[in-house]
Amino acid sequence: MNAKSLWLAVAGAAMLLTGCGEDEPAAGTVRQETGSARQESVAGQAKFAVLAARLNVPWAIDQRGDVFYISERDGSVATVSGDTVSRKPVRLNKPLRRVGEGGLLGFVLLPDFDRSKTAAAYHTYEQDGAVYNRIVLLKETEGEWMETGALLEGIPGSDNHNGGRLAIGPDNLLYATTGDTYKEDLAQRTDTLAGKILRLALDGSVPADNPFPGSYIYSYGHRNPQGLAWDAQGQLYATEHGPSGDPGGHDEINLIKPGANYGWPLVIGDATSPGTEPPLYHTGDETIAPSGAAFDSAGRLLVAGLRGEKLFAYDPADGKLSGRLSGEGRIRDVKVYDSYIYVVTNNTDGRGTPSVEDDRLIRIKQ
């Protein structure tokens, strides 16, 4: 049995689900649970501690030392420092559009954050009746995060399929994922920023060595990518939601090459087409709805699963995907720091089953 078949056998027993898991909202109910937000817990094989509770639809984690910054989709940033959780609103120059999967999404501290107190953020907005996304700079002040300027505007948006991940690469450039906005043909076009992975300088300019001269596009043919991570060799990996309906599933892990076409909507799964890159891994007919990603110290790609309700670990050496943390509901993002793994749950996003303590920042020993 190959790695993919082994995973599908396990996943099939655990999930009778189709679709990408981010397309069809379900009404959430509240589990009546109580307990300390600092309680040590065990889920499966993973012992963890809850560092923060009652977060408001968290989306992205970043950190400096032991201080964690978490974007919340309603337009705020929560800061977790020791036992203290504080929250500051984000003041934007264009109003936040918080509909469906939109809102304040990606968030990453700039390399000079200790001095500049500046981060980059990705958010949804509406202009002249159309929905877009934009990448902006935010400066932390005593009472708020204030926009100081836009790096890139007019990224096609929608109620869903906005992509939204931001990450600083080893080249000190900013990478962003964008969704196809339910207009599948846009993913194959290089004259639009929808369905792409973008690469831009921290001043908003187009890097001279981007694969398409004068364009922010780094790779294309993506449906709704939501995770970005680099391995120890500096290779970029991305996670991507597969199609809904019939066929469903086919969530992907991709090794990203500059200028490459990852096939959506021409091909899914094991299908091939000239000029397209196949995924390193896909889930077949099952759905995990992969979101944030990060490499651990053993060289495994950790993948936050929304519909799959697990933190997964993908081993590039053998192509196997296994569960790392389960039983905590939807997982939106993952961060590795020092000897620990940090994840945020996403049970309050309208699709989960939140407890009274959700959503939470969880720490796991590597």
Sequence and secondary structure as in RCSB ss.txt:
>XXXX:A:sequence
MNAKSLWLAVAGAAMLLTGCGEDEPAAGTVRQETGSARQESVAGQAKFAVLAARLNVPWAIDQRGDVFYISERDG
SVATVSGDTVSRKPVRLNKPLRRVGEGGLLGFVLLPDFDRSKTAAAYHTYEQDGAVYNRIVLLKETEGEWMETGA
LLEGIPGSDNHNGGRLAIGPDNLLYATTGDTYKEDLAQRTDTLAGKILRLALDGSVPADNPFPGSYIYSYGHRNP
QGLAWDAQGQLYATEHGPSGDPGGHDEINLIKPGANYGWPLVIGDATSPGTEPPLYHTGDETIAPSGAAFDSAGR
LLVAGLRGEKLFAYDPADGKLSGRLSGEGRIRDVKVYDSYIYVVTNNTDGRGTPSVEDDRLIRIKQ
>XXXX:A:secstr
  HHHHHHHHHHHH    S SSSS      B     TT EEEETTEEEEEEE   SSEEEEEEETTEEEEEETTT
EEEEEETTEEEEEEEE SS    STT SEEEEEE TTHHHH EEEEEEEEEETTEEEEEEEEEEE SS EEEEEE
EEEEEE  SS     EEE TTS EEEE   TT GGGGG TTS TTEEEEE TTS   TT SSTT  EEEE  S E
EEEEE TT  EEEEE    SSS    EEEEE TT B  TTT  TT   TTB   SEE TT    EEEEEE TTS 
EEEEETTTTEEEEEETTTTEEEEEEESS  EEEEEEETTEEEEEE TTSSSS  BTT S EEEEE 
